[in-house]
């Protein structure tokens, strides 16, 4: 027995993933991409795998299997990836300099500041503010004087 009953996460493939017909996975994959890329459903902080399944008339196990097989991650990781990419786009757009980090996180679909910072740091290795500051430090370099 380990202290505090903490165990390493074991990767164990779910048997149902291999039982789903490839054409069903393909159809769900296409619909999932449309929901995320075209409709930007990830911007809704309450958008769950259950809501997605309901909208595309399937079940959450099929959603889970599709995300796992096609993206090699779970649903939350997938959605947070889209949200972080959206945040990066907003953080690096000088038209958004007036927005706070919290306003950007909410606009990208994060329910709270902590989940935003956690997901952002996990994917980028730095905080959103650090990312933004480093980006603009690289972009806005002081002009050099050229000898005449």
Wavefront OBJ file of the C-alpha trace (Angstrom):
o trace
v 0.000 0.000 0.000
v 1.299 3.407 -0.918
v 1.171 6.441 1.293
v -2.126 8.350 0.925
v -3.303 5.633 -1.454
v -1.775 7.420 -4.472
v -0.995 5.151 -7.383
v 0.551 5.717 -10.757
v -1.913 6.081 -13.596
v -1.927 2.886 -15.617
v -2.620 3.087 -19.307
v -5.164 0.401 -20.033
v -6.940 0.467 -23.368
v -10.702 0.330 -23.082
v -12.061 -2.736 -24.857
v -14.996 -0.856 -26.389
v -12.646 1.354 -28.437
v -11.685 -1.522 -30.693
v -15.290 -2.691 -31.003
v -16.521 0.523 -32.654
v -16.669 0.375 -36.443
v -14.073 2.631 -38.125
v -16.756 4.365 -40.200
v -18.566 5.392 -36.995
v -15.309 6.786 -35.581
v -14.765 8.672 -38.876
v -18.254 10.179 -38.769
v -17.916 11.254 -35.135
v -14.459 12.678 -35.852
v -15.797 14.831 -38.703
v -18.699 16.106 -36.585
v -16.430 16.759 -33.614
v -14.064 18.824 -35.779
v -17.001 20.835 -37.138
v -18.256 21.532 -33.611
v -14.823 22.649 -32.417
v -13.344 24.411 -35.447
v -16.368 25.854 -37.228
v -18.861 26.333 -34.401
v -16.193 26.947 -31.717
v -18.217 25.113 -29.080
v -15.144 25.050 -26.827
v -15.856 28.709 -26.014
v -18.816 27.563 -23.922
v -17.449 26.683 -20.452
v -20.402 24.325 -19.894
v -19.913 22.388 -23.143
v -19.365 18.787 -22.091
v -18.852 15.488 -23.876
v -22.475 14.729 -22.962
v -23.714 17.853 -24.768
v -21.575 17.027 -27.786
v -22.874 13.456 -27.831
v -26.448 14.707 -27.633
v -25.911 17.185 -30.478
v -24.402 14.623 -32.822
v -26.736 11.858 -31.662
v -24.260 9.417 -30.214
v -23.057 8.532 -26.727
v -20.176 9.679 -24.553
v -18.331 6.362 -24.872
v -18.121 6.852 -28.628
v -16.984 10.442 -28.125
v -14.333 9.256 -25.684
v -13.164 6.506 -28.039
v -12.976 8.873 -31.014
v -11.009 11.499 -29.080
v -8.672 8.874 -27.686
v -8.055 7.159 -31.032
v -7.802 10.264 -33.213
v -6.187 12.760 -30.849
v -4.447 10.486 -28.293
v -5.929 12.485 -25.411
v -9.125 12.741 -23.413
v -12.040 15.084 -24.101
v -11.003 17.696 -21.512
v -7.467 17.841 -22.882
v -8.819 18.266 -26.414
v -11.181 21.091 -25.474
v -8.548 22.837 -23.357
v -6.130 22.618 -26.280
v -8.577 24.529 -28.471
v -9.146 27.036 -25.681
v -5.428 27.622 -25.133
v -4.843 28.104 -28.880
v -7.660 30.662 -28.891
v -6.120 32.363 -25.859
v -2.735 32.553 -27.586
v -4.394 34.154 -30.581
v -6.048 36.736 -28.332
v -2.973 37.308 -26.145
v -0.793 38.047 -29.168
v -3.253 40.356 -30.930
v -2.379 43.948 -30.073
v -6.046 44.883 -30.518
v -6.699 42.933 -27.295
v -4.063 44.682 -25.169
v -6.858 46.407 -23.229
v -8.302 43.029 -22.122
v -7.267 41.445 -18.849
v -5.965 37.889 -18.746
v -9.167 36.939 -16.934
v -11.329 38.448 -19.692
v -9.370 36.518 -22.303
v -9.714 33.271 -20.350
v -13.486 33.736 -20.091
v -13.750 34.570 -23.815
v -11.948 31.312 -24.616
v -14.322 29.164 -22.578
v -12.499 28.622 -19.324
v -14.822 28.572 -16.329
v -12.283 30.141 -13.984
v -8.832 31.654 -13.792
v -7.260 28.617 -12.116
v -8.308 26.156 -14.829
v -7.036 28.591 -17.477
v -3.628 29.043 -15.874
v -3.311 25.318 -15.229
v -4.167 24.305 -18.814
v -2.073 27.092 -20.318
v 0.993 26.263 -18.229
v 0.626 22.539 -18.940
v 0.616 23.172 -22.707
v 2.992 26.144 -22.989
v 5.318 25.808 -20.000
v 4.666 29.389 -18.907
v 1.826 31.524 -17.638
v -0.395 33.445 -20.070
v 1.108 36.745 -18.874
v 4.663 35.464 -19.373
v 3.727 34.220 -22.843
v 2.210 37.578 -23.774
v 5.134 39.594 -22.405
v 7.702 37.418 -24.202
v 5.752 37.624 -27.446
v 5.545 41.404 -27.446
v 9.171 41.756 -26.310
v 10.199 39.842 -29.462
v 7.818 41.703 -31.760
v 8.442 45.221 -30.512
v 12.182 45.554 -30.724
v 13.681 49.016 -30.492
v 14.488 50.524 -33.873
v 18.156 50.643 -34.742
v 19.701 53.819 -35.970
v 21.393 53.338 -39.295
v 24.538 55.308 -40.041
v 24.004 57.797 -42.794
l 1 2 3 4 5 6 7 8 9 10 11 12 13 14 15 16 17 18 19 20 21 22 23 24 25 26 27 28 29 30 31 32 33 34 35 36 37 38 39 40 41 42 43 44 45 46 47 48 49 50 51 52 53 54 55 56 57 58 59 60 61 62 63 64 65 66 67 68 69 70 71 72 73 74 75 76 77 78 79 80 81 82 83 84 85 86 87 88 89 90 91 92 93 94 95 96 97 98 99 100 101 102 103 104 105 106 107 108 109 110 111 112 113 114 115 116 117 118 119 120 121 122 123 124 125 126 127 128 129 130 131 132 133 134 135 136 137 138 139 140 141 142 143 144 145 146 147 148
